[in-house]
Amino acid sequence: MSTRKETAAFILEQLGHPERFSVKPMFGEYALYADGKPVAFICDDQLLVKILPESAALDERCERAQAYPGSKDYYLVPEDMITGDHKLPELLLRIGSVVPAPKSRKKGK
């Protein structure tokens, strides 16, 4: 199942800070970026956040789930946290501060 474009737009709207958050389509799903760095995925219309020491605050509040079969686990963020937790954008920005920037791809000749 793929993620609807409206879901990605809704999550971005809830996070605020349009200058700091963006999404990019990826294989029918979306990657969520904070300051240009990947911090989460939106898969099957659900937000999945990377499990890192910086995201440990989600450990007791979120289930763990795979983004796709065979992937590592991520925190599955429930909708009420997306709409009502004003600390979520701060947490995602903190993750972005420690995640390496994506490697640029060289175009073929």
ChimeraX attribute file (.defattr): number of C-alpha atoms within 10 A of each C-alpha:
attribute: neighborCount
match mode: 1-to-1
recipient: residues
	/A:1	8
	/A:2	13
	/A:3	18
	/A:4	15
	/A:5	13
	/A:6	10
	/A:7	17
	/A:8	24
	/A:9	12
	/A:10	12
	/A:11	21
	/A:12	18
	/A:13	14
	/A:14	16
	/A:15	20
	/A:16	12
	/A:17	12
	/A:18	10
	/A:19	9
	/A:20	14
	/A:21	22
	/A:22	21
	/A:23	20
	/A:24	13
	/A:25	14
	/A:26	13
	/A:27	9
	/A:28	13
	/A:29	21
	/A:30	24
	/A:31	20
	/A:32	24
	/A:33	21
	/A:34	24
	/A:35	16
	/A:36	18
	/A:37	22
	/A:38	23
	/A:39	26
	/A:40	24
	/A:41	25
	/A:42	26
	/A:43	24
	/A:44	17
	/A:45	18
	/A:46	18
	/A:47	23
	/A:48	26
	/A:49	26
	/A:50	21
	/A:51	18
	/A:52	15
	/A:53	10
	/A:54	16
	/A:55	17
	/A:56	13
	/A:57	12
	/A:58	18
	/A:59	13
	/A:60	8
	/A:61	13
	/A:62	16
	/A:63	14
	/A:64	17
	/A:65	16
	/A:66	14
	/A:67	23
	/A:68	10
	/A:69	7
	/A:70	7
	/A:71	9
	/A:72	12
	/A:73	16
	/A:74	20
	/A:75	24
	/A:76	24
	/A:77	19
	/A:78	14
	/A:79	12
	/A:80	8
	/A:81	14
	/A:82	19
	/A:83	14
	/A:84	10
	/A:85	12
	/A:86	13
	/A:87	11
	/A:88	19
	/A:89	19
	/A:90	12
	/A:91	18
	/A:92	24
	/A:93	19
	/A:94	15
	/A:95	24
	/A:96	20
	/A:97	16
	/A:98	13
	/A:99	16
	/A:100	11
	/A:101	13
	/A:102	9
	/A:103	6
	/A:104	6
	/A:105	6
	/A:106	6
	/A:107	5
	/A:108	4
	/A:109	3
